[in-house]
């Protein structure tokens, strides 16, 4: 497996801040994918107390999570304060007092209505060990360039018997755009991120200590009347180039016209521009470590060699 290029997380946060008010209207695919991801709960018997929507954006699915599990506390978490302001309609009200203490493990009272907003990096969750029952993430994992560490951190926060459920774009996503950029004489590897294969993600989940990972995928096709409409949607959802290897400076109108012409190549008059979205769905469980008959926990040799994991910075 080739390591993905690093991302400029500060730039990604700035893009998210700017997209906070436009994301919901433009993210048609993400909303449909999130709806399909939610349906996967139909086959699970869960009574979660705390659900964290990691990388929630403007909270597109927080209400649906709360409606499905009305006795749970739903926490909307994102690295963008502007996104959280969109996601949370009510904060610090009378019914919400003490919610943060429950999340970090300092209060054992019953959960309150939500959702509640937390601004935090998804690689360092401000959550006590084994405190969450469900970690749910819809199209946010592609903004990590260190999934092994991220999964290890999420394993730390998930309770025994808890589940991690997610959707993210796969390797064929935006393949038409990559081809167009290359045809225009540019380098697509510096402009469009190559996403990770589902088999590699499954291996990472096992290495992070999760059990019984289930991975599958489907392909969706988006249609655009013009390249300009595609550019607008990418900008409106904050899904523009944040690769650390990207060329600095604005893309010139001439370069954009070259990309558009390459997208149009071979397209029949009046036909839409079609863009592929490969969707990877996955879930995995955190189970109790197996024990010997004498009651000793079984620890893998790989875990010993890896050494103790450092706690995230406070």
Buried (B, 14 or more C-beta within 10 A) or exposed (E): EEEBBEBBBEBBBBBBBBBBBBBBEBBEBBBEBBEBBBEBBEEEEBEBBBBBBBBBBBBBBBBBBBEBBEEBBBBBBBBBBBBBBBBBEEBEEEEBEEBBEBBEEEEEEEBBBBBBBBBBBBBBBBBBEBBBBBBBBBBBBBBBBBBEBBBBBBBBBBBEEBBBBBBBBBBBBBBBBBBBBBBBEBEBBBBBBBBBBBEBBBBBBEBBBBEEBEBEBEEBEBEBEEBEBBBBBBBBBBBBBBBEEBEEEEBEEEBBEBBBEBBBEEEEEEEBBEBBBBBBBBBBBBEEEEEEEEEEEEEEEEEEEEEEEEEBEE
